[in-house]
């Protein structure tokens, strides 16, 4: 499936619907998908489909149907990467309300084995970032290397390299922790070049329930789409026009 603006327009899409972290809330995702279909928008989800919420299998069903219809795409998030590792037998570190909850829900679902098998395959293939002209979409954080190379093939099935690690986990301080986890910092925002807007999830930075926007020292923008779905907040999305073809870079 080609994902450049010309190909998306040729398939009838007028724009994008960019959706933040879902974390096991299928009703919210279903609403986003229905609205995108009604408006003729290609749906791009920024990663972290599962964990925390009441029905991660329901979210997986929705996203797999979206892939089958070629009407959307999800990016690789850290919780997706961890889920695949757990499903393939690796030991993972996770609070009980995250990956263990998703595994329990899959075990209880009638189609759980099929969903788990497809999750292993689809998470392996999910892109770690997507550049679309003056827009860049990634789960956690920007790295300048994302402008110079395509995301690695089967990133979801590999140990992350430095750039993919930034894409999945963000930027952290060396040795400093918060509640046992590395402390996240936003220094990467200052490296976004002018004219580029980066859409991310991962960090719940909003104070008013809406996506939070900030601008770095070079003039580039970052928009944080995680507004707490599955964790007591809600799911957010934003609709964007497709950029003109002249903005595309190889």
Backbone as CSV, one residue per row, in Angstrom:
resi,resn,N_x,N_y,N_z,CA_x,CA_y,CA_z,C_x,C_y,C_z
1,UNK,0.843,-1.191,0.000,0.000,0.000,0.000,0.882,1.245,0.000
2,UNK,0.763,2.048,-1.055,1.531,3.281,-1.138,0.859,4.347,-0.269
3,UNK,1.686,5.141,0.394,1.171,6.093,1.368,1.609,7.518,1.087
4,UNK,1.948,7.840,-0.151,2.256,9.224,-0.487,0.942,9.957,-0.769
5,UNK,0.933,11.292,-0.712,-0.317,12.036,-0.900,-1.026,11.741,-2.221
6,UNK,-0.267,11.605,-3.309,-0.906,11.354,-4.605,-1.651,10.020,-4.589
7,UNK,-1.045,8.999,-4.007,-1.693,7.688,-3.956,-2.923,7.715,-3.060
8,UNK,-2.818,8.412,-1.937,-3.976,8.502,-1.051,-5.113,9.270,-1.719
9,UNK,-4.786,10.352,-2.431,-5.832,11.095,-3.137,-6.461,10.226,-4.227
10,UNK,-5.646,9.449,-4.927,-6.164,8.598,-5.992,-7.119,7.544,-5.452
11,UNK,-6.964,7.173,-4.191,-7.852,6.191,-3.568,-9.031,6.850,-2.873
12,UNK,-9.172,8.171,-3.040,-10.353,8.857,-2.552,-10.233,9.515,-1.199
13,UNK,-9.038,9.526,-0.616,-8.865,10.161,0.695,-8.572,11.647,0.521
14,UNK,-9.261,12.461,1.304,-9.074,13.912,1.224,-8.111,14.439,2.275
15,UNK,-7.764,13.616,3.252,-6.891,14.065,4.320,-6.578,12.934,5.279
16,UNK,-6.044,13.315,6.432,-5.651,12.364,7.462,-6.432,12.617,8.741
17,UNK,-6.723,11.552,9.464,-7.163,11.668,10.849,-6.067,11.044,11.713
18,UNK,-5.419,11.847,12.525,-4.302,11.409,13.356,-4.838,11.155,14.760
19,UNK,-4.673,9.920,15.230,-5.293,9.470,16.479,-4.211,9.137,17.498
20,UNK,-4.394,9.607,18.716,-3.425,9.365,19.777,-3.507,7.976,20.374
21,UNK,-2.805,7.765,21.475,-2.744,6.474,22.158,-4.155,6.008,22.525
22,UNK,-4.472,4.744,22.201,-5.803,4.197,22.442,-5.871,3.460,23.781
23,UNK,-4.892,2.646,24.071,-4.793,1.910,25.336,-6.089,1.194,25.719
24,UNK,-6.550,0.330,24.813,-7.614,-0.593,25.168,-9.006,-0.028,25.244
25,UNK,-9.293,1.072,24.530,-10.619,1.702,24.544,-11.258,1.589,23.155
26,UNK,-11.922,0.464,22.851,-12.432,0.261,21.492,-13.578,1.192,21.109
27,UNK,-14.427,1.578,22.051,-15.553,2.453,21.693,-15.044,3.796,21.163
28,UNK,-14.025,4.329,21.803,-13.464,5.599,21.353,-12.816,5.449,19.982
29,UNK,-12.068,4.356,19.796,-11.441,4.148,18.494,-12.486,3.938,17.410
30,UNK,-13.561,3.205,17.720,-14.618,2.989,16.736,-15.228,4.313,16.295
31,UNK,-15.400,5.248,17.225,-15.938,6.558,16.877,-14.992,7.298,15.935
32,UNK,-13.701,7.229,16.223,-12.717,7.889,15.354,-12.727,7.279,13.960
33,UNK,-12.857,5.959,13.875,-12.856,5.277,12.582,-14.111,5.621,11.787
34,UNK,-15.263,5.612,12.447,-16.505,5.953,11.747,-16.442,7.365,11.183
35,UNK,-15.989,8.303,11.995,-15.907,9.683,11.521,-14.935,9.843,10.379
36,UNK,-13.816,9.136,10.446,-12.840,9.211,9.360,-13.445,8.692,8.056
37,UNK,-14.184,7.590,8.135,-14.820,7.040,6.932,-15.836,8.015,6.349
38,UNK,-16.620,8.644,7.227,-17.629,9.597,6.753,-16.993,10.804,6.076
39,UNK,-15.822,11.213,6.544,-15.152,12.396,6.001,-14.154,12.074,4.897
40,UNK,-13.972,10.803,4.599,-13.017,10.418,3.566,-11.571,10.615,3.988
41,UNK,-11.262,10.322,5.252,-9.925,10.532,5.799,-9.209,9.207,6.029
42,UNK,-7.939,9.179,5.723,-7.084,8.041,6.044,-6.698,8.152,7.509
43,UNK,-6.893,7.085,8.274,-6.663,7.149,9.711,-5.253,6.668,10.055
44,UNK,-4.524,7.506,10.756,-3.178,7.178,11.219,-3.183,7.182,12.738
45,UNK,-2.914,6.022,13.330,-2.879,5.900,14.795,-1.420,5.873,15.237
46,UNK,-1.099,6.591,16.298,0.288,6.856,16.676,0.911,5.814,17.601
47,UNK,0.293,4.647,17.740,0.889,3.595,18.557,0.313,3.514,19.951
48,UNK,0.621,2.410,20.652,0.066,2.070,21.960,-1.430,1.787,21.835
49,UNK,-1.724,0.692,21.158,-3.104,0.265,20.966,-3.688,-0.346,22.224
50,UNK,-2.874,-1.074,22.980,-3.384,-1.938,24.034,-2.911,-1.494,25.418
51,UNK,-3.330,-2.307,26.422,-2.951,-2.149,27.833,-3.820,-1.083,28.521
52,UNK,-4.006,-1.276,29.809,-4.718,-0.375,30.719,-6.233,-0.407,30.557
53,UNK,-6.742,-0.303,29.352,-8.181,-0.159,29.151,-8.953,-1.459,29.300
54,UNK,-10.289,-1.382,29.128,-11.150,-2.531,29.405,-11.188,-3.596,28.321
55,UNK,-10.738,-3.291,27.093,-10.961,-4.254,26.003,-9.906,-4.092,24.909
56,UNK,-8.690,-4.510,25.196,-7.647,-4.450,24.174,-7.928,-5.372,22.991
57,UNK,-8.516,-6.579,23.178,-8.875,-7.372,21.995,-9.819,-6.629,21.047
58,UNK,-10.760,-5.864,21.604,-11.661,-5.091,20.752,-10.927,-4.055,19.925
59,UNK,-9.910,-3.437,20.506,-9.096,-2.475,19.763,-8.339,-3.176,18.634
60,UNK,-7.785,-4.340,18.931,-7.051,-5.077,17.896,-7.970,-5.463,16.741
61,UNK,-9.189,-5.898,17.042,-10.123,-6.238,15.962,-10.360,-5.032,15.060
62,UNK,-10.595,-3.869,15.663,-10.861,-2.665,14.879,-9.677,-2.282,14.005
63,UNK,-8.488,-2.322,14.572,-7.324,-1.870,13.802,-6.995,-2.861,12.699
64,UNK,-7.215,-4.161,12.937,-6.957,-5.149,11.890,-7.963,-5.003,10.754
65,UNK,-9.226,-4.707,11.069,-10.212,-4.444,10.016,-9.821,-3.215,9.203
66,UNK,-9.307,-2.196,9.873,-8.873,-0.981,9.191,-7.732,-1.293,8.227
67,UNK,-6.787,-2.126,8.660,-5.689,-2.526,7.784,-6.212,-3.319,6.595
68,UNK,-7.151,-4.211,6.843,-7.704,-5.021,5.753,-8.392,-4.151,4.712
69,UNK,-9.043,-3.090,5.175,-9.728,-2.172,4.262,-8.777,-1.166,3.617
70,UNK,-7.504,-1.200,4.008,-6.500,-0.235,3.544,-6.958,1.196,3.775
71,UNK,-7.624,1.396,4.902,-8.151,2.713,5.249,-7.385,3.352,6.394
72,UNK,-6.319,2.708,6.852,-5.568,3.270,7.962,-4.303,2.510,8.239
73,UNK,-3.585,3.002,9.236,-2.256,2.489,9.577,-2.006,2.788,11.049
74,UNK,-1.301,1.891,11.747,-0.836,2.238,13.089,0.677,2.201,13.116
75,UNK,1.247,3.130,13.875,2.684,3.171,14.068,3.070,2.324,15.279
76,UNK,4.327,1.977,15.342,4.835,1.140,16.416,5.018,1.954,17.689
77,UNK,4.365,1.532,18.766,4.541,2.148,20.071,5.266,1.221,21.019
78,UNK,5.713,1.749,22.137,6.447,0.913,23.079,5.582,-0.187,23.681
79,UNK,4.291,0.088,23.909,3.425,-0.955,24.452,3.129,-2.026,23.404
80,UNK,3.044,-1.656,22.131,2.874,-2.647,21.073,4.110,-3.545,20.990
81,UNK,5.279,-2.928,21.025,6.529,-3.670,20.965,6.624,-4.651,22.146
82,UNK,6.247,-4.188,23.323,6.309,-5.046,24.513,5.297,-6.188,24.412
83,UNK,4.096,-5.893,23.909,3.089,-6.938,23.761,3.588,-8.039,22.835
84,UNK,4.183,-7.671,21.734,4.685,-8.700,20.816,5.742,-9.560,21.490
85,UNK,6.621,-8.933,22.231,7.648,-9.693,22.931,7.010,-10.680,23.899
86,UNK,5.995,-10.221,24.635,5.327,-11.112,25.577,4.622,-12.263,24.862
87,UNK,3.990,-11.967,23.735,3.276,-12.998,22.985,4.216,-14.031,22.376
88,UNK,5.467,-13.656,22.168,6.437,-14.603,21.613,7.268,-15.275,22.711
89,UNK,6.854,-15.098,23.966,7.470,-15.839,25.047,8.541,-15.128,25.840
90,UNK,8.830,-13.873,25.520,9.851,-13.136,26.257,9.291,-12.661,27.591
91,UNK,10.164,-12.539,28.574,9.778,-11.947,29.842,9.863,-10.425,29.711
92,UNK,8.808,-9.753,30.128,8.774,-8.302,30.009,8.461,-7.697,31.371
93,UNK,8.952,-6.492,31.567,8.648,-5.736,32.786,7.438,-4.863,32.527
94,UNK,6.415,-5.040,33.343,5.191,-4.282,33.114,4.348,-4.288,34.375
95,UNK,3.692,-3.166,34.694,2.727,-3.191,35.795,1.547,-4.083,35.428
96,UNK,0.840,-4.618,36.410,-0.228,-5.581,36.120,-1.360,-5.031,35.264
97,UNK,-1.592,-3.723,35.314,-2.687,-3.151,34.529,-2.317,-2.921,33.065
98,UNK,-1.086,-3.190,32.691,-0.638,-2.967,31.310,-0.589,-4.304,30.560
99,UNK,0.591,-4.765,30.176,0.683,-5.978,29.358,0.011,-7.189,29.995
100,UNK,0.182,-7.474,31.293,-0.524,-8.625,31.863,-2.039,-8.555,31.684
101,UNK,-2.622,-7.348,31.798,-4.063,-7.223,31.594,-4.447,-7.563,30.161
102,UNK,-3.672,-7.090,29.193,-3.962,-7.408,27.796,-3.857,-8.901,27.547
103,UNK,-2.846,-9.550,28.101,-2.693,-10.996,27.930,-3.883,-11.740,28.528
104,UNK,-4.366,-11.322,29.680,-5.542,-11.944,30.292,-6.773,-11.755,29.408
105,UNK,-6.928,-10.555,28.848,-8.082,-10.292,27.976,-8.018,-11.138,26.712
106,UNK,-6.845,-11.285,26.141,-6.701,-12.136,24.956,-6.984,-13.590,25.298
107,UNK,-6.551,-14.040,26.445,-6.797,-15.427,26.863,-8.291,-15.694,27.014
108,UNK,-9.034,-14.677,27.472,-10.470,-14.838,27.697,-11.295,-14.656,26.424
109,UNK,-10.755,-14.047,25.399,-11.513,-13.767,24.173,-11.661,-15.029,23.325
110,UNK,-12.859,-15.282,22.754,-13.038,-16.464,21.911,-12.071,-16.523,20.733
111,UNK,-11.747,-15.373,20.180,-10.809,-15.301,19.057,-9.420,-14.877,19.513
112,UNK,-9.137,-15.055,20.801,-7.863,-14.611,21.345,-6.643,-15.177,20.642
113,UNK,-6.579,-16.490,20.383,-5.398,-17.026,19.692,-5.180,-16.415,18.307
114,UNK,-6.275,-16.203,17.567,-6.135,-15.597,16.239,-5.687,-14.150,16.344
115,UNK,-6.254,-13.414,17.298,-5.845,-12.029,17.492,-4.372,-11.947,17.899
116,UNK,-3.948,-12.842,18.795,-2.557,-12.836,19.242,-1.613,-13.132,18.087
117,UNK,-1.967,-14.109,17.263,-1.104,-14.457,16.133,-1.000,-13.304,15.151
118,UNK,-2.121,-12.638,14.891,-2.050,-11.515,13.953,-1.315,-10.334,14.568
119,UNK,-1.484,-10.132,15.884,-0.752,-9.055,16.539,0.756,-9.256,16.403
120,UNK,1.213,-10.476,16.557,2.639,-10.762,16.402,3.105,-10.361,15.001
121,UNK,2.298,-10.685,13.990,2.685,-10.369,12.607,2.591,-8.882,12.307
122,UNK,1.498,-8.238,12.694,1.283,-6.835,12.326,2.199,-5.894,13.108
123,UNK,2.444,-6.186,14.365,3.342,-5.326,15.145,4.749,-5.399,14.592
124,UNK,5.160,-6.578,14.128,6.489,-6.697,13.514,6.641,-5.779,12.315
125,UNK,5.559,-5.587,11.553,5.615,-4.812,10.311,5.286,-3.341,10.497
126,UNK,4.797,-2.952,11.662,4.366,-1.563,11.858,5.551,-0.609,11.719
127,UNK,5.411,0.470,10.954,6.513,1.429,10.823,6.764,2.181,12.116
128,UNK,8.028,2.476,12.379,8.391,3.205,13.602,8.172,4.703,13.459
129,UNK,8.137,5.202,12.249,7.755,6.602,11.993,7.309,6.717,10.553
130,UNK,6.669,7.854,10.223,6.179,8.095,8.868,6.361,9.561,8.557
131,UNK,7.106,9.833,7.495,7.330,11.211,7.029,6.413,11.477,5.862
132,UNK,5.685,12.569,5.922,4.804,12.977,4.846,5.028,14.458,4.601
133,UNK,6.075,14.770,3.809,6.392,16.150,3.510,6.734,16.928,4.766
134,UNK,5.989,18.013,5.069,6.298,18.846,6.242,5.763,18.261,7.541
135,UNK,5.269,17.026,7.498,4.707,16.369,8.675,5.507,15.111,8.971
136,UNK,5.752,14.878,10.253,6.374,13.625,10.659,5.588,13.060,11.827
137,UNK,5.265,11.773,11.741,4.455,11.104,12.744,5.290,10.002,13.401
138,UNK,5.282,9.962,14.720,6.081,8.992,15.454,5.442,8.830,16.831
139,UNK,5.638,7.673,17.443,4.973,7.447,18.719,5.486,8.353,19.834
140,UNK,6.818,8.370,20.046,7.335,8.970,21.277,8.096,10.271,21.082
141,UNK,9.033,10.318,20.128,9.889,11.503,20.033,10.621,11.516,18.696
142,UNK,11.004,12.708,18.293,11.719,12.946,17.040,13.219,12.748,17.211
143,UNK,13.857,12.278,16.144,15.316,12.196,16.039,15.679,12.681,14.641
144,UNK,16.743,13.461,14.519,17.121,14.009,13.210,17.369,12.923,12.183
145,UNK,17.774,11.745,12.630,18.001,10.648,11.700,16.748,10.204,10.972
146,UNK,15.572,10.518,11.509,14.327,10.146,10.843,14.131,10.889,9.526
147,UNK,14.828,12.023,9.366,14.749,12.779,8.115,15.702,12.245,7.064
148,UNK,16.612,11.377,7.460,17.667,10.900,6.573,17.483,9.463,6.135
149,UNK,16.623,8.717,6.825,16.460,7.313,6.483,15.033,6.868,6.731
150,UNK,14.643,5.819,6.017,13.331,5.218,6.217,13.346,4.391,7.499
151,UNK,12.193,4.170,8.103,12.169,3.312,9.291,12.640,1.912,8.943
152,UNK,13.339,1.239,9.859,13.860,-0.097,9.557,12.727,-1.092,9.337
153,UNK,12.966,-2.040,8.470,11.992,-3.095,8.210,11.862,-3.983,9.454
154,UNK,10.625,-4.364,9.735,10.321,-5.239,10.871,10.903,-4.696,12.176
155,UNK,10.748,-3.391,12.375,11.245,-2.776,13.608,10.584,-3.383,14.840
156,UNK,9.331,-3.802,14.698,8.626,-4.364,15.830,9.115,-5.721,16.273
157,UNK,9.937,-6.360,15.440,10.462,-7.687,15.772,11.924,-7.634,16.181
158,UNK,12.496,-6.444,16.292,13.921,-6.305,16.571,14.163,-5.594,17.888
159,UNK,15.361,-5.744,18.399,15.820,-4.872,19.467,16.044,-3.493,18.853
160,UNK,15.457,-2.455,19.415,15.529,-1.135,18.772,16.958,-0.586,18.698
161,UNK,17.303,-0.002,17.538,18.545,0.754,17.445,18.316,2.140,18.056
162,UNK,19.307,3.020,17.958,19.218,4.305,18.651,18.040,5.150,18.162
163,UNK,17.834,5.190,16.853,16.758,6.030,16.322,15.400,5.408,16.635
164,UNK,15.283,4.100,16.467,14.017,3.433,16.780,13.712,3.508,18.266
165,UNK,14.734,3.439,19.099,14.526,3.588,20.531,13.938,4.960,20.855
166,UNK,14.424,5.997,20.190,13.843,7.334,20.374,12.382,7.334,19.920
167,UNK,12.120,6.646,18.809,10.754,6.601,18.291,9.791,5.926,19.258
168,UNK,10.250,4.897,19.956,9.375,4.119,20.825,9.306,4.648,22.248
169,UNK,10.454,5.072,22.773,10.550,5.367,24.201,10.771,6.839,24.519
170,UNK,11.092,7.640,23.525,11.349,9.048,23.760,12.774,9.300,24.203
171,UNK,13.001,10.444,24.788,14.326,10.869,25.254,14.308,10.864,26.785
172,UNK,15.304,10.230,27.376,15.313,10.102,28.838,16.630,10.621,29.389
173,UNK,16.598,10.963,30.662,17.816,11.378,31.344,18.606,10.145,31.757
174,UNK,19.903,10.258,31.840,20.738,9.136,32.221,20.668,8.859,33.709
175,UNK,20.069,7.742,34.085,20.082,7.327,35.473,18.981,7.884,36.342
176,UNK,18.304,8.947,35.920,17.229,9.524,36.730,15.934,8.770,36.472
177,UNK,15.205,8.473,37.536,13.965,7.727,37.380,12.811,8.440,38.058
178,UNK,11.604,8.118,37.568,10.355,8.557,38.181,9.509,7.314,38.383
179,UNK,9.221,6.984,39.639,8.444,5.792,39.986,9.047,4.539,39.349
180,UNK,10.382,4.477,39.330,11.062,3.302,38.832,11.309,3.276,37.337
181,UNK,10.836,4.281,36.614,11.009,4.337,35.162,11.892,5.535,34.802
182,UNK,12.604,5.455,33.662,13.446,6.581,33.258,12.642,7.869,33.118
183,UNK,13.248,8.971,33.528,12.596,10.278,33.425,12.656,10.761,31.977
184,UNK,11.502,11.107,31.432,11.423,11.581,30.049,11.682,13.081,29.984
185,UNK,12.413,13.497,28.965,12.672,14.909,28.742,12.296,15.270,27.310
186,UNK,12.158,16.555,27.067,11.698,17.033,25.760,12.764,17.847,25.024
187,UNK,14.023,17.607,25.306,15.080,18.342,24.601,14.998,18.131,23.091
188,UNK,14.460,16.985,22.674,14.372,16.676,21.246,13.529,17.696,20.482
189,UNK,12.601,18.368,21.178,11.754,19.351,20.481,12.611,20.463,19.878
190,UNK,13.703,20.817,20.538,14.553,21.902,20.048,15.347,21.514,18.803
191,UNK,15.354,20.250,18.430,16.066,19.815,17.229,15.155,19.690,16.011
192,UNK,13.849,19.983,16.166,12.932,19.912,15.023,13.202,21.105,14.116
193,UNK,13.518,20.876,12.842,13.856,21.999,11.965,12.645,22.864,11.641
194,UNK,12.871,24.114,11.249,11.749,24.983,10.881,10.973,24.395,9.713
195,UNK,9.673,24.546,9.758,8.814,24.037,8.698,8.327,22.626,8.917
196,UNK,8.846,21.929,9.922,8.441,20.555,10.193,7.555,20.520,11.437
197,UNK,6.461,19.771,11.349,5.588,19.541,12.487,5.607,18.063,12.813
198,UNK,5.878,17.737,14.069,5.971,16.357,14.520,4.783,16.052,15.418
199,UNK,4.036,15.013,15.057,2.913,14.551,15.863,3.345,13.311,16.636
200,UNK,3.153,13.330,17.950,3.558,12.218,18.801,2.431,11.865,19.772
201,UNK,2.539,10.665,20.348,1.701,10.255,21.466,2.590,10.133,22.690
202,UNK,2.466,9.000,23.404,3.416,8.562,24.426,3.389,9.385,25.699
203,UNK,3.523,10.685,25.598,3.571,11.564,26.770,2.255,12.303,26.925
204,UNK,1.616,12.147,28.076,0.364,12.848,28.342,0.702,14.225,28.919
205,UNK,0.849,15.202,28.028,1.288,16.547,28.433,0.144,17.557,28.534
206,UNK,-1.029,17.204,28.030,-2.141,18.147,28.008,-2.605,18.491,29.421
207,UNK,-2.986,19.750,29.608,-3.551,20.198,30.880,-5.027,20.559,30.768
208,UNK,-5.559,20.538,29.547,-6.954,20.935,29.372,-7.759,19.930,28.557
209,UNK,-7.215,18.714,28.378,-7.938,17.679,27.641,-7.779,17.749,26.141
210,UNK,-7.046,18.729,25.654,-6.806,18.862,24.216,-5.337,18.558,23.911
211,UNK,-5.034,18.134,22.674,-3.626,17.934,22.323,-2.806,19.177,22.638
212,UNK,-1.583,18.948,23.119,-0.715,20.037,23.552,0.324,20.321,22.475
213,UNK,0.491,21.595,22.145,1.439,22.014,21.107,2.550,22.857,21.721
214,UNK,3.764,22.623,21.258,4.892,23.446,21.664,5.811,23.644,20.474
215,UNK,6.651,24.667,20.543,7.570,24.976,19.443,8.993,24.968,19.988
216,UNK,9.931,24.392,19.211,11.318,24.320,19.628,12.114,25.543,19.229
217,UNK,13.386,25.562,19.629,14.253,26.710,19.385,14.502,26.961,17.899
218,UNK,14.474,25.902,17.087,14.710,26.079,15.648,13.450,26.495,14.902
219,UNK,12.319,26.443,15.565,11.068,26.852,14.930,10.134,25.714,14.597
220,UNK,10.615,24.467,14.695,9.745,23.330,14.438,8.725,23.134,15.545
221,UNK,7.626,22.446,15.210,6.538,22.258,16.174,6.417,20.789,16.567
222,UNK,5.961,20.555,17.793,5.597,19.223,18.263,4.186,19.290,18.819
223,UNK,3.371,18.314,18.453,1.997,18.240,18.933,1.804,16.890,19.602
224,UNK,1.458,16.923,20.884,1.324,15.729,21.710,-0.149,15.316,21.749
225,UNK,-0.429,14.114,21.240,-1.798,13.670,21.031,-2.351,12.781,22.143
226,UNK,-1.522,12.361,23.083,-1.994,11.486,24.157,-2.745,12.313,25.197
227,UNK,-4.037,12.048,25.330,-4.842,12.748,26.337,-5.476,11.762,27.317
228,UNK,-4.811,10.610,27.519,-5.163,9.742,28.627,-6.159,8.646,28.357
229,UNK,-6.402,8.284,27.103,-7.300,7.175,26.821,-6.809,5.915,27.530
230,UNK,-7.723,5.208,28.184,-7.394,4.006,28.923,-6.855,4.249,30.307
231,UNK,-6.601,5.515,30.644,-6.009,5.854,31.943,-6.828,6.926,32.654
232,UNK,-8.102,6.958,32.370,-8.973,7.933,33.010,-9.228,9.180,32.196
233,UNK,-8.560,9.317,31.052,-8.781,10.459,30.163,-9.637,10.059,28.976
234,UNK,-9.296,10.565,27.827,-10.088,10.270,26.633,-9.170,10.196,25.427
235,UNK,-9.737,9.734,24.314,-9.002,9.622,23.053,-9.156,10.910,22.248
236,UNK,-8.039,11.413,21.731,-8.068,12.623,20.905,-7.587,12.319,19.495
237,UNK,-8.082,13.101,18.556,-7.595,13.023,17.186,-7.670,14.393,16.549
238,UNK,-6.933,14.553,15.457,-6.922,15.803,14.714,-6.974,15.465,13.233
239,UNK,-7.726,16.248,12.464,-7.865,16.037,11.030,-6.993,17.028,10.276
240,UNK,-6.251,16.512,9.291,-5.297,17.322,8.549,-5.512,17.143,7.050
241,UNK,-5.302,18.195,6.267,-5.294,18.018,4.809,-4.029,17.293,4.378
242,UNK,-4.097,16.614,3.268,-2.892,16.000,2.730,-1.966,17.085,2.208
243,UNK,-0.660,17.000,2.507,0.268,18.011,1.992,0.400,17.915,0.482
244,UNK,0.811,19.002,-0.123,1.016,19.006,-1.564,2.202,18.126,-1.939
245,UNK,2.161,17.589,-3.146,3.207,16.666,-3.600,4.588,17.319,-3.578
246,UNK,4.658,18.620,-3.795,5.958,19.301,-3.882,6.715,19.268,-2.553
247,UNK,6.034,18.959,-1.451,6.697,18.909,-0.171,7.385,17.573,0.094
248,UNK,7.122,16.580,-0.733,7.637,15.244,-0.452,9.140,15.199,-0.605
249,UNK,9.786,14.418,0.251,11.215,14.142,0.127,11.423,12.643,0.103
250,UNK,12.479,12.204,-0.520,12.750,10.770,-0.607,13.204,10.259,0.747
